[in-house]
Amino acid sequence: MALVNEHYLQLSANYLFADIAKKVNAYKVSHPQKHVISLGIGDVTQPLCPAVINAMHKAVDEMAVKATFRGYGPERGYDFLREAIIKNDFTPRGIHIDPNEVFVNDGAKSDTGNFQEVVRWDNSVAVTDPVYPVYIDSNAMIGRCGTFEKGKWSSLTYLPCTDDNKFIPQIPDHRVDMIYLCYPNNPTGTVLTKDELKKWINYAIKNDSLILYDAAYEAYIRDEKIPHSIYEIRGAKKVAIEFHSYSKTAGFTGVRCGYTIVPKDVTATTLDGKQRISLNQLWDRRQSTKFNGTSYISQRAAEAIYTPEGKEQTKATINYYMTNAKIMRESLTKLGFKVYGGENAPYLWVKTPDGTDSWKFFEQLLFGASVVCTPGVGFGPSGEGFIRLTSFGDREDCYEAMQRIANWIGSK
Ligand SMILES: *Cc1c(COP(=O)(O)O)cnc(C)c1O
């Protein structure tokens, strides 16, 4: 008899986007004449840029000819892409990364979810709250989070990020083995300064902890003082793994490509404390067993983002989304909402008026303006009393949604 991994059974509590879809569909059925605008989507909407499309066409043609056909590629990714990553994303910021520290991935979700496999199941974990659910769920699957009761995992350290602490997670008063940080943040859209990140690096060095840093929204940073990589902070190469994705940078949610940096100096100890093992080695071993690389076509597509045309074109799309964010920020602020994020990230984190709970406000907005948001509490207990809006939609929808919200507020 095969026994099930019962840790999976704890996960059933998380159906955020399915719950939203159900409520939206019920609304559409009872209000067939209404055009519903979703500001809840976490997917991009603009097409791939011409530089990327040309590179993909070219790669497809190469696959059609025996002399240039590619089968299995190197597990860590093709040299042409790893070199472009180092040359464009790290060297200009004064960060030295060795090509063997770069692992091309098929999107950051896989690696942020899988990386926890190379450390023992009983390490303690801290996450910022609210949070991107992948970090918690992937750890819960092997039993690292304990049990789920009253909206919280029993063995997880939550680092609340609320308007009271300006969404800056506070250093815990006890030691934890692993800390997940994501900046610019999904869902709050807020960022951390170098000084704030430095506190985490110092904490990790002092406590021998591992930082798992998700930089998926790095390309949305506009403020020149905000770090794009955790390795901009001295000492980070000893304690931090960094995840990147082209999904939000260049619309690769369907193409699938990103990369993970695993510095050679990041180590974890054996249980007897006698040996320090390089996580770069373990991750390489794990990847060469369970992963056969990202497709050649996707990697050529990613390489094209770093060409002069690619850079210009992807920047234009990011500017489009960030203009949506600005329009939303300004309109909602004018209407009296307290709005966070949206300046260095495509997400706006909006406080619900008069302490209305997240789900109640979700319904009010749906019935009042036919606009869909994501209830903040779906991202963790500290998300209660907030909603998340995304700027990944069309400009016209964005204007229309703001007009409807203004009419709704005005008519209340
Ligand atoms: C969208 C997103 C990613 C990227 O996921 P992919 O698998 O690369 O598409 C990673 N982290 C966060 C927090 C995200 O929101």
Ligand as a Chemical Component Dictionary entry (heavy atoms), coordinates in Angstrom:
data_LIG
# 
_chem_comp.id                   LIG 
_chem_comp.type                 NON-POLYMER 
_chem_comp.pdbx_formal_charge   0 
_chem_comp.three_letter_code    LIG 
# 
loop_
_chem_comp_atom.comp_id 
_chem_comp_atom.atom_id 
_chem_comp_atom.alt_atom_id 
_chem_comp_atom.type_symbol 
_chem_comp_atom.charge 
_chem_comp_atom.model_Cartn_x 
_chem_comp_atom.model_Cartn_y 
_chem_comp_atom.model_Cartn_z 
_chem_comp_atom.pdbx_ordinal 
LIG C1 C1 C 0 5.438 36.073 -11.004 1  
LIG C2 C2 C 0 6.376 35.771 -9.888  2  
LIG C3 C3 C 0 7.497 34.980 -10.098 3  
LIG C4 C4 C 0 7.842 34.441 -11.455 4  
LIG O1 O1 O 0 7.363 33.212 -11.705 5  
LIG P1 P1 P 0 7.772 32.475 -13.055 6  
LIG O2 O2 O 0 7.738 31.042 -12.679 7  
LIG O3 O3 O 0 9.139 32.938 -13.409 8  
LIG O4 O4 O 0 6.759 32.843 -14.077 9  
LIG C5 C5 C 0 8.355 34.741 -9.040  10 
LIG N1 N1 N 0 8.135 35.282 -7.842  11 
LIG C6 C6 C 0 7.081 36.083 -7.616  12 
LIG C7 C7 C 0 6.917 36.687 -6.272  13 
LIG C8 C8 C 0 6.160 36.335 -8.622  14 
LIG O5 O5 O 0 5.113 37.112 -8.369  15 
# 
loop_
_chem_comp_bond.comp_id 
_chem_comp_bond.atom_id_1 
_chem_comp_bond.atom_id_2 
_chem_comp_bond.value_order 
_chem_comp_bond.pdbx_ordinal 
LIG C1 C2 SING 1  
LIG C2 C3 SING 2  
LIG C2 C8 DOUB 3  
LIG C3 C4 SING 4  
LIG C3 C5 DOUB 5  
LIG C4 O1 SING 6  
LIG O1 P1 SING 7  
LIG P1 O2 DOUB 8  
LIG P1 O3 SING 9  
LIG P1 O4 SING 10 
LIG C5 N1 SING 11 
LIG N1 C6 DOUB 12 
LIG C6 C7 SING 13 
LIG C6 C8 SING 14 
LIG C8 O5 SING 15 
# 
